[in-house]
Amino acid sequence: MFRRLEEDAGRAPVRFRFEGREIEAYEGDTLAAALAAAGALSLRDTPVSGAPRAPYCMMGVCFDCLVEVDGRKNCQACMTVVEPGMEVRRQTGGDGAEA
Ligand code: FES
């Protein structure tokens, strides 16, 4: 599993929600990093087979980390910095993420 580095200790905490669950992250975390640290790795299901997907590249290339943020679909969790009060949801099926 993932664990945080010592350097995270000096950053301010940021709370947001994922699928209704409160997650504590740190200022400057991406959603993907914060969710991985919280043990939430399945962020979406593929529209074709319904297979769960987790962040893979962590640099905006693979699109396996797409989530819904405050009602906006297809947000890349690895490229989105956490903000207090964000409401984040998994994407399922054909949410317009893939052709
Ligand atoms: S993990 Fe690859 S685009 Fe986000």
Boltz pocket constraint, residues with backbone or C-beta under 6 A from the ligand:
constraints:
  - pocket:
      binder: B
      contacts: [[A, 32], [A, 54], [A, 55], [A, 56], [A, 57], [A, 58], [A, 59], [A, 60], [A, 61], [A, 62], [A, 63], [A, 64], [A, 65], [A, 66], [A, 76], [A, 77], [A, 78], [A, 79]]
      max_distance: 6.0
